[in-house]
Amino acid sequence: MSRPITGQTRVAGIIGHPVVHSLSPALHRAGFASLDADWTYVAFPVAPGAAHHALDGMRALGISGLSVTMPHKHDAALAVDRLDPASVALGSINTVSVDPDGALAGASTDGAGLVAALTADGVDVSGRRVGVLGAGGAARSIVDALARAGASHIVIANRTPAGATSAALLAPAVAVTGSVDDVAACDLLVNTTPVGMGGDPSLPLPASLIRPDHVVVDIVTYPLRTPLLVAAEQQGARTVDGLGMLVHQAALQEFIWLGEMPDVTAMRDAALRELAERGQ
Ligand code: ATR
């Protein structure tokens, strides 16, 4: 599937810490291949606090695009030359591109990626009441995108109340803070916390609050079938795992870098193959 790397091959990559288990190289290389683009993609481990050095390196090395993951999303927003309006409000980015004048531009595709994944799954967020668990960088991007996509009411519950208040201010016309019970009173529930990740058996909300008419989304991708999604299935609810958001946010990054949408099915298949090879 991959083209030979030559002197003309453009390089993109991900900065994060850790990045050794990232699915992004598999996803993006499949996307580039679907566009027959002479681009490649690698993972760059960048120590916490060193995002601005990495972006200087991007300029010096002529790297054409970067994905940004934890813990650099906030620092990278401060280090780029310009931000799109949504990223100014979010205060974090997951994408760096190079404008024609050589300036580094920051954007966030996380929230739009989730909305695109839901749409592709037949879940229309327009007019829906959405409950969001957590208020970190991913949640903020999701709240912003849900409001833009026409969600009628967004309730944000967070362990630290100030975080929920700040996230709700991103969409003051529709978003409010609330309790886990208030979140469960919505139609669509989205977990953005790491609760249930990597073998943690905990749930971000009690299983008894999940109803058969809920759509339950977990953005955690390790494992894909989180304890929350297992509990939601047991309650008869519809579930959406985190792979769709991962694939669609990556596809939107390629659109920013190349101006064309890659084949999201090819990207999803590549991620599933990679997970199978790892025995996950
Ligand atoms: P991300 O970029 O993935 O959103 P983040 O910005 O670190 O990561 O945000 C993590 C979110 O998960 C936060 O809302 C955090 O709550 P706090 O604001 O109180 O820190 C939430 N979170 C993390 N661990 C949690 C836990 N054990 N229980 C509940 N919420 C948790």
Residues whose N, C-alpha, C, O or C-beta is under 5 A from the ligand:
A	BS01	ATR	G134 A135 G136 G137 A138 A139 N158 R159 T160 G163 T192 T193 P194 V195
